[in-house]
Amino acid sequence: MNQTLFKIDKMDCPSEENLIRMKFEGLSQIKHLKFDLNQRELTIFHENNINEIEESLKQLNLGHKKLYTKKTDRISFDQNDNNQRRVLWSVLIINLVFFILEMSYGLFSNSMGLVADSLDMLADSFVYAISLIAVGKSLLYKKTIAKIAGYFQIVLALIGLGEVIRRIINPVEFPNYLTMIIISVFALIGNGICLHLLQRSRNKDEAHMKASLIFTSNDVVINLGVILAGLMVYWLNSSVPDLIIGSIVFFIVSKGAFRILSLGKN
């Protein structure tokens, strides 16, 4: 058996881990995957050559680089899929709850930043759901779900960007900066809860679960961005900061959607 180490620049959260796992599902030569999200490294234990594996990584466009391939005597790997499934269900539910919360208050407070952040939460939920609801199903079934989720995200992002453009052309009432800040703080707490749940799942005998210890850094940055936008709306007495952060997040959601769609490719 061979052991190959990859550096994957854009792999910084469990969402990318799940995308990679799904992409590799049809490759019988892969025996085990070990993720290190903190170092953005993926170790693959496999038989035969690495060419097909590298081609699959290339299709995900996550910025991979092979560091080395070497022989290994390791032949067994401990797995605990039930534990991982429970953790993913918990994180999925939290993301969905905060999607509803941020979307509701975003519309209520007239904030595109909160609406966009809610769609980012929904995007993460899609990735977890793809893995969970298709457990035991065929690879074709999972790819079909991935396509549906990806196209749905693109539609939502386009609608959001269209609304941003509409508000630029026809200015509307300023967003409620206080609501933006308060709800984003709650979203930060939600991400903290997700991280806590993932940390509790840590098991030294389950290397693949270590990949779930670090939740999406993008979510934290976006939460802070919305908080900053709320402060800027107050200081500048302008809705422009809210529109800017909304546009940035819609762009991030679009990129995530195209990554999911890449799973549907042969």
C-alpha positions as CSV (number, residue, x, y, z in Angstrom):
1,M,0.0,0.0,0.0
2,N,1.1,3.6,-0.7
3,Q,0.8,6.7,1.4
4,T,0.5,10.0,-0.4
5,L,0.4,13.4,1.3
6,F,-1.3,16.4,-0.4
7,K,-1.3,20.1,0.6
8,I,-4.7,21.5,-0.2
9,D,-4.7,25.3,0.1
10,K,-8.5,25.8,0.0
11,M,-9.4,23.0,2.4
12,D,-10.1,24.8,5.7
13,C,-13.4,23.3,6.9
14,P,-15.4,20.1,7.1
15,S,-17.4,21.2,4.1
16,E,-14.3,20.7,1.9
17,E,-13.6,17.4,3.6
18,N,-17.1,16.1,2.7
19,L,-16.7,17.3,-0.9
20,I,-13.4,15.4,-1.2
21,R,-14.9,12.2,0.5
22,M,-17.8,12.2,-2.0
23,K,-15.5,12.8,-5.0
24,F,-13.3,9.9,-4.0
25,E,-16.2,7.5,-3.3
26,G,-16.0,5.7,-6.6
27,L,-12.2,5.1,-6.4
28,S,-11.7,1.5,-5.1
29,Q,-7.9,2.0,-4.8
30,I,-8.4,4.4,-1.8
31,K,-8.3,2.6,1.5
32,H,-8.3,5.4,4.0
33,L,-8.3,9.2,4.1
34,K,-6.7,11.3,6.9
35,F,-7.6,15.0,7.0
36,D,-5.7,17.7,8.8
37,L,-7.7,20.9,8.3
38,N,-5.4,23.0,10.5
39,Q,-2.4,22.3,8.3
40,R,-4.6,21.9,5.2
41,E,-3.2,18.5,4.5
42,L,-4.7,15.2,3.2
43,T,-3.0,11.9,3.6
44,I,-4.3,9.1,1.3
45,F,-3.6,5.4,1.8
46,H,-4.1,3.8,-1.5
47,E,-3.2,1.0,-3.9
48,N,-1.8,1.4,-7.4
49,N,-0.8,4.8,-8.8
50,I,-2.0,8.2,-7.7
51,N,-3.0,9.6,-11.2
52,E,-6.7,9.0,-11.0
53,I,-6.8,10.4,-7.4
54,E,-4.9,13.5,-8.5
55,E,-7.3,14.0,-11.4
56,S,-10.3,13.9,-9.1
57,L,-8.7,16.5,-6.8
58,K,-8.0,18.7,-9.8
59,Q,-11.7,18.7,-10.7
60,L,-12.6,20.1,-7.3
61,N,-10.2,23.1,-7.9
62,L,-9.1,23.3,-4.2
63,G,-5.5,24.2,-5.0
64,H,-3.8,20.8,-4.3
65,K,-0.1,19.9,-4.4
66,K,1.4,16.5,-3.9
67,L,4.2,16.6,-1.3
68,Y,5.3,12.9,-1.4
69,T,4.3,9.3,-2.0
70,K,5.9,6.5,-0.1
71,K,5.3,2.8,0.8
72,T,3.6,1.9,4.1
73,D,3.1,-1.3,6.0
74,R,-0.2,-0.1,7.5
75,I,-3.1,-2.3,6.6
76,S,-5.9,-1.5,9.1
77,F,-7.8,1.6,10.0
78,D,-10.3,2.2,12.8
79,Q,-13.5,3.9,11.8
80,N,-16.6,5.1,13.7
81,D,-19.0,6.3,11.1
82,N,-21.9,6.4,13.6
83,N,-20.1,8.9,15.8
84,Q,-19.2,11.1,12.9
85,R,-22.8,10.9,11.6
86,R,-24.2,12.1,14.9
87,V,-21.8,15.1,15.0
88,L,-22.6,16.0,11.4
89,W,-26.3,15.9,12.2
90,S,-25.8,18.2,15.2
91,V,-23.8,20.7,13.1
92,L,-26.3,20.5,10.3
93,I,-29.2,21.3,12.6
94,I,-27.4,24.3,14.1
95,N,-26.5,25.7,10.7
96,L,-30.2,25.3,9.6
97,V,-31.4,27.1,12.7
98,F,-29.1,30.0,12.2
99,F,-30.0,30.1,8.5
100,I,-33.6,30.7,9.5
101,L,-32.7,33.2,12.2
102,E,-30.4,35.3,10.1
103,M,-32.7,35.2,7.0
104,S,-35.7,36.2,9.1
105,Y,-34.0,39.1,10.9
106,G,-32.1,40.1,7.7
107,L,-35.4,40.6,5.9
108,F,-36.9,42.3,9.0
109,S,-33.9,44.7,9.4
110,N,-33.5,45.3,5.7
111,S,-29.9,44.0,5.9
112,M,-28.4,42.3,2.8
113,G,-25.4,41.3,5.0
114,L,-27.5,39.2,7.3
115,V,-29.4,37.7,4.3
116,A,-26.1,36.8,2.6
117,D,-24.7,35.4,5.8
118,S,-27.8,33.2,6.2
119,L,-27.2,31.8,2.7
120,D,-23.6,31.0,3.7
121,M,-25.0,29.0,6.6
122,L,-27.4,27.3,4.2
123,A,-24.5,26.5,1.9
124,D,-22.7,24.7,4.7
125,S,-25.9,22.8,5.6
126,F,-26.2,21.6,2.0
127,V,-22.7,20.0,2.1
128,Y,-23.5,18.1,5.3
129,A,-26.9,17.1,4.1
130,I,-25.5,15.7,0.8
131,S,-23.4,13.3,2.8
132,L,-26.0,12.4,5.4
133,I,-29.2,11.9,3.4
134,A,-27.5,9.8,0.8
135,V,-25.8,7.4,3.2
136,G,-26.0,3.9,1.7
137,K,-27.2,5.2,-1.7
138,S,-25.4,4.8,-5.0
139,L,-22.7,7.3,-6.2
140,L,-25.0,8.4,-9.0
141,Y,-27.7,9.2,-6.4
142,K,-25.2,11.3,-4.4
143,K,-24.1,13.2,-7.5
144,T,-27.7,14.0,-8.4
145,I,-28.3,15.4,-4.9
146,A,-25.1,17.5,-5.3
147,K,-26.3,18.9,-8.6
148,I,-29.6,19.9,-7.1
149,A,-28.0,21.6,-4.1
150,G,-25.4,23.3,-6.3
151,Y,-27.9,24.8,-8.7
152,F,-30.2,25.9,-5.8
153,Q,-27.3,27.7,-4.2
154,I,-26.5,29.5,-7.5
155,V,-30.1,30.6,-7.9
156,L,-30.1,32.0,-4.4
157,A,-26.8,33.8,-4.9
158,L,-28.0,35.3,-8.2
159,I,-31.2,36.5,-6.6
160,G,-29.2,38.0,-3.7
161,L,-26.8,39.8,-6.1
162,G,-29.8,41.0,-8.1
163,E,-31.3,42.5,-5.0
164,V,-28.0,44.3,-4.2
165,I,-28.0,45.8,-7.7
166,R,-31.6,46.9,-7.3
167,R,-30.8,48.6,-4.0
168,I,-27.9,50.4,-5.5
169,I,-30.1,51.7,-8.4
170,N,-33.1,52.4,-6.2
171,P,-31.9,53.1,-2.6
172,V,-34.1,51.8,0.2
173,E,-34.3,52.4,3.9
174,F,-31.0,52.0,5.8
175,P,-30.6,48.6,7.4
176,N,-31.0,48.4,11.2
177,Y,-27.4,48.3,12.3
178,L,-28.2,47.2,15.8
179,T,-30.0,44.1,14.6
180,M,-27.2,43.3,12.2
181,I,-24.7,43.4,15.1
182,I,-26.8,41.4,17.6
183,I,-27.8,38.6,15.2
184,S,-24.2,38.3,13.9
185,V,-22.9,37.9,17.4
186,F,-25.5,35.1,17.9
187,A,-24.2,33.5,14.7
188,L,-20.7,33.7,16.1
189,I,-21.9,31.9,19.2
190,G,-23.6,29.3,16.9
191,N,-20.3,28.6,15.1
192,G,-18.6,28.3,18.5
193,I,-21.2,25.7,19.5
194,C,-20.5,23.8,16.3
195,L,-16.8,23.9,17.1
196,H,-17.4,22.7,20.6
197,L,-19.4,19.7,19.4
198,L,-16.8,18.8,16.9
199,Q,-14.1,19.0,19.6
200,R,-16.1,16.7,21.8
201,S,-16.1,14.1,19.0
202,R,-12.3,13.9,19.0
203,N,-11.0,10.3,19.3
204,K,-7.3,9.5,19.0
205,D,-8.2,6.2,17.3
206,E,-10.3,7.9,14.6
207,A,-7.9,10.0,12.5
208,H,-10.6,11.1,10.1
209,M,-12.6,12.7,12.9
210,K,-9.8,15.1,13.7
211,A,-10.6,16.8,10.4
212,S,-13.9,18.0,11.9
213,L,-12.2,19.8,14.9
214,I,-11.9,23.1,13.0
215,F,-15.1,24.5,11.8
216,T,-15.3,26.9,8.8
217,S,-13.0,29.9,9.3
218,N,-14.9,31.6,6.5
219,D,-18.1,31.7,8.6
220,V,-16.3,33.4,11.5
221,V,-14.7,36.0,9.1
222,I,-18.1,36.6,7.5
223,N,-19.8,37.0,10.9
224,L,-17.2,39.6,11.9
225,G,-17.6,41.3,8.5
226,V,-21.3,41.7,9.1
227,I,-20.7,43.1,12.5
228,L,-18.1,45.6,11.1
229,A,-20.6,46.5,8.3
230,G,-23.2,47.2,11.0
231,L,-20.9,49.6,12.8
232,M,-20.0,51.3,9.5
233,V,-23.6,51.8,8.6
234,Y,-24.0,53.6,12.0
235,W,-20.8,55.7,11.7
236,L,-21.3,56.6,8.0
237,N,-25.1,56.8,8.0
238,S,-25.0,54.8,4.8
239,S,-26.2,51.5,3.5
240,V,-23.1,51.0,1.3
241,P,-21.1,48.9,3.9
242,D,-24.1,46.5,4.1
243,L,-24.3,46.1,0.4
244,I,-20.6,45.5,0.1
245,I,-20.5,42.7,2.7
246,G,-23.7,41.2,1.1
247,S,-22.0,41.2,-2.3
248,I,-18.9,39.5,-0.9
249,V,-20.8,36.8,0.8
250,F,-23.0,36.1,-2.2
251,F,-19.8,35.7,-4.2
252,I,-18.5,33.2,-1.6
253,V,-21.8,31.2,-1.8
254,S,-21.5,31.1,-5.6
255,K,-18.0,29.7,-5.4
256,G,-19.2,27.0,-3.0
257,A,-22.0,26.1,-5.3
258,F,-19.7,25.5,-8.2
259,R,-17.6,23.3,-6.0
260,I,-20.6,21.2,-5.2
261,L,-21.6,21.0,-8.9
262,S,-18.1,19.7,-9.7
263,L,-19.1,16.5,-7.7
264,G,-21.7,15.7,-10.5
265,K,-19.0,15.5,-13.1
266,N,-17.8,12.1,-14.2
